[in-house]
């Protein structure tokens, strides 16, 4: 039995943050009933058509769930929602600002009716403050929170290439729900869990915030290199291939000088004998290292780094990661069913001794509508009428 078996989660979710949160719960055994618009479903289904004609985004985020198609603006739909939520342990929503309240699904209202319910509201900025009604998406929050100001090259800011805001927000929502479930196990009472995308990213920005507030100067963008640790980043070998490595402390700096550069005297050179000095001398130190690497292939550089016990990595493409030997060796790939066939999918990164998480199907829009409605007492005739009326 998985840890969350027997737990029922109802979601009014779309895009990435809330679906990522609820998928974590589903992976651990919770029953997740995903409410989608009839026919079109969650708009993330249309983000791309790269995986057997389906959205890679949607397939990644929505395995292990049941899809109930429902037009939540119709009167009959409100009755269905009420019956579902009455039997649920957790309700998650990330609708547009104010939409849940307009549907009668505000946290205060729900918890008054169902004191044991845990309500998770995910939004851009929260339901108070001057930005409460402002729409928010991953790129916009990366900008508003300052992430983009420290990401990219000196010439141009850049967004992080994956949906880091949505992923981070989804994980905070998941951990908040897990904490609320534990609290309920002791008190018998549910609670509201509120997570905002903006605050999630500002939390991640703590060090750059402190750097500029207390230090008086902004953290500089450094492209593929570390903003404040030198040397730490991308360096080119004599064969034109890039090698990534990082120096974390003075012991590693001394080993790097002796065994990689073969210039042990640099370890105690007054220009480079601590990280603050190396940061100030980034350009000249980079030129020095590049010159030393110019007679070596990337493979030779990596061999020296390994001999010196210096952390290093390849600059891989997504396809190279897909075929990565480490993932194969640790058997991280499984297969899941989708509406258009089976696909490879990665296990979640948390491995728990004694059980493996669920890796079940990704549903088609409304695929589970009849079974979910049967569970809450609807007959076949009643479901047929709801379908004829465009409710489901």
N, C-alpha and C positions, 0 to 999 in steps of 0.2 A: 504494500500500500504506500502510495506517495504521501508526503507530509501534508499536503493540502487537500487530499481526497475528502469529499463530503462538503467542501466549501463551494458556495454558489456565488458567482460574480456576474452582475448585470452591467453592461457598458453601453453608454451612448458616446462612442468614440470615433475619431477620424484622424487621418494623417499618420503621425508617428508617435508622439509622446505617450498618449494614453494607450494606444495599441501595444507599444513596447512594454509598458507597465503590466497590462493585463496578460500579455504573453508569458511574462515571468511567472505569474500566478498559475496560468494554465500549464506551463511546463512542470510545475511542482504538483500537479494533480487537481487543481481547482476546476470546477465546471464554469466556463466563461461563456455567457450568452451575449453575443455581439449584435446590437440592434443596428440595422442598416436601412438606408432608403430603398424602397422597392425598385427593382430592376437595376439601378445604377450603383447602389451600395456606397460604401466608404469611397470618397473620391481618390484615395491612394490607389485604388484599383486601376485608375487611369494614368498614373504617373509615368509609366513606360509599358512596353510590350516585349521586353527582352527575354523573358523566360517562357518558352513554349507559347508565346503570344500573350503572356500575362505580366503583370507588374512585379518586378523583383522586390520592390519596396513592400508591396502587400504580402507577398509570399513569405518574406522574412519575418514579418510582424504578426502574422495571424494564424499560425498553425495551432492546433489543439482547441480551436474555438468552435462554437455553434453559431450559425448566422440566422438571425430572425429578421425578415424584412418587415418594416413597419413604418407607416407614415405618421410620425408622432404628432402631427398637427391635427389629425382627425380625432373626433370625440371618442370613437370606439377604441382608438389606439391608447388613449389615456387609461381606459379601464384595463387593457392588457398590461400596460406598464405597471399599474398599481398592483395587479396580481403577481407579476414577476418580482417586483421589488419587495413585496410583502414576504416572499419566500427566500430572499437573497441575504447573504451575509455582508456583501460589499457592493456598492454602486459607484461606478467611475464615470465621469463625464469631462470632456474637453471641448464643449461646444463654444460658439462665439460668445463674447461677453454679454451676460444677462440672459442668454437664451434658456438656460436651465430653469431660472426663476420664472420666466414667462410661461414655461411649460408646467409649472407647479412642482418642479423638481429641485427647488432650492434646498440646501443642506438643512436649514432650520426646520422647514416644513416636513421633510422626510424623516428627520430624527424625532420630531414630535410624534409622528405617526408610528415610527418603528424604532424604539429606543435602543435596540440591539444592533442597528444597522451602522456600518462604517461607510461614510460618504467621502469619496475622494474627488475633489474639484481641482482640475489642472487648467491653468490659464496663462496668459502672457504676463500679466502684471498684478493679478489679484483683484479682489472685488472692492478695494478701497484705494484712496490716493488719486492724484490727478490723471494717472494713466489707466484707471480701472476699465474704461470703455475702449481702450486702444487695441486694435488687432495686432497679433504678433505671430511671426513665423521665424524659423530657425535663423535664416540669414539676417533678418532684422534685429533679432536679439543678440546675435554675435556682434552686430554693430553697436547697438545701444549699450550693451554691457562692457564694451571696450575690448572684447576679444580680438576684433579685427584690427584695432590700433596697434597690437603687438604681434600680429601675424602677417607674414608676407616679407617682402624685401624692403630695403631702405627707401626705394623709390615708390613702392605701391603697397597698400594694405591688401590683405586677401582673407577670404573666409576659409575656415577649416573645411576640407573636402568631404567629410562625412557630416551627417546631421547631429553634431555634437550637442547642441542645445536640447533637441528633442530626446536624444538618448540619455543625457544626464538628467533631464527632468523626469523621464520615465522611470529611471532607476531610483531617484529620490522618492517618487510616488510609491513605487514598489516597497522600498524600505519603510516608508511611513505607514503603509497599510499593514505590513508585517508587524510593526511595533504596535499599531492599534489593535490588531488581532490578539497579540499577547496581553495587552492591557485589558481587553474585553474578557479574556479567559480568567482574569483575576477579579474584575469588577462586575462583569455581566452587562456592561454598558458599551454601546457603540460611541463613535466620535466622528468629528470631521477632520479629514486630512486635506490641507490646502497646500498645493505646490505651484509655484510660478516659475515660468521659464527664465524670466529676468533674474530673479533671486538665485536660481540654480547656477546661472552663469557668473553672477557676481561673486558667489561663493568660490567658484573655480578661479576667479580673478584676484583672490585675496593677496597673493604675493605681489603681483604688479601694482595693485592699489597701494599697498604699504610702501613699495619701492619708490613710487612717485610722491606719495603724500609726505613721507618722512625724509626721503632723500632729495626731494626738490627737483629732480629731473625725470623725464619719462623714460621708460624702458624702451630701448631701441629695437626695431624690427631687424632680424638677422637672417631672413630666408630659411635655409635648411639648417642653420647653425643655432646653437643655444644662445639665448639672449645675454646671459650673464656669466657663463662658464666657458673658459678658453684653455686648451682646444677642445671643442665638443661640437661635432657636426660633420659636414661633408668635405672630403678632401680628394683630389684627383691624383691618380697614380700615373706613371709614365706611359702606360698603354691606353690612357684616356678614360679608363673606367673609374667610377667613384667608389670610395670606401667611407663608411660612417663609423666614427668611434668617439668615445668620450672619456675625459680625464676627470675623476671625481675628487681627488685629494692629492696632497703633496707626495705621498708614497708612490702613487701611480704616475705622477709627473716625473719623478726620478727614474722610475722603471722605463717609462716611455723614452726619456732622453737617452738612457744607457742602451736599451735593447732594440728600440725601433729607429730612432734617429742616429744611434751610435755616436752620440755626442754627450757623454755624461756630465761634462762641465756646465751644460745649460741648466741643469737642475738647480745649481746654486748661483747662477748668473743673477745679479741684482736687478736686472730688467724684468725677469720672469719668475722670481722665486716665491710668488704667491698668486692666487687667482686674480686679485684686484689689479695687480701689475700686468698680468697676462691679458686681462680684459682691456686695459688701456692700450696695450701694444698688440691688439688683435691683428691688425693688417700686416705688420712686420713679422709677427709670429706665423701667420698663415703663409706668407711668402717663404719663410724659412722652411716650414714643413713641406710645402709643395715642391720646393727645390730638392729637398732630401728624397722625396718620393719620385722625382722625375726619372730616376734611373731604375726604378722598380716597377714590376707589374702589380696590379691590384692584388693578385694572389700572393705575391711575395710580401706586400704590405700586411695583409691579413695574417700571414704566417708569423711575421715579426710581432704583430699585436697579440696574437695568441700566446707566443712565447713569453711576452712581457706581462701577460694576464690583464690586458686592457680590453674592456668591453667593446665589441664592434658588431657591425651588421651590414648586410647588403641593402642597397636601395631598390627594393623589389617592386615590380608592377603587380596589380591585382591578380593577373593570370599566374604569375610566379608564386604568389601566395596561395592561390587555389591549389596549385600542385606542390605545395611545400612539403618537404620530407618530414618535418617535425609533426605536422598535422596527420600525415599518413602513419608515422611511427606510433603516435599516441591514439590512433583510431578515433579521430574526432569527427569523421564524416558518417552520417546516416542517410536514409532516404525517407522522404515524406510524400504522401499523395497530394496532388493538387487537382483542380477541376479538369486540367488538360494533360495529366500524366504525372509520373513520379519524378522527383528531382532530388539531387543531393542537397543536404542541409547540414550545417555545423551544429554539433552539440553546444549548449551554453558553456561558458568558461568555468563555471563552478562545478566541480566534481565532488560528489558526496559518497562516501563509502556506504555500501549496502543497497543502493538503488540507483537506477538510471532514470533521468527525467523522461517525460512523454515526448514523443516525436510523431504525433498523429497528423491527420490530414489538415489541409487548408480548405475551408468551405467555399462553395460558390455562393453568390448572393441569395439569401433566403433559403438555402438548402435545408435548414433545420426548422423552418417555420412551422410545419405541421406537427412535428414531434414536440417542439417547445410548447405550442398551444395545447396539444393533448395533455401535456403534463400539468397544465393549470386549469384543466377542466373543459376545454372547448371540444365540441363534437365535430365530425367531418362536415356536417351540413352548415354549422356555424362558421367553420373555417372557409368553406366555399363562399358563403355570403360576404365574409370579410374580404376575400380575394376579389370578388365581383365588385365590391365597393371601393377598391383601391386602397384598403386599409393595410393589407399585407402583400 
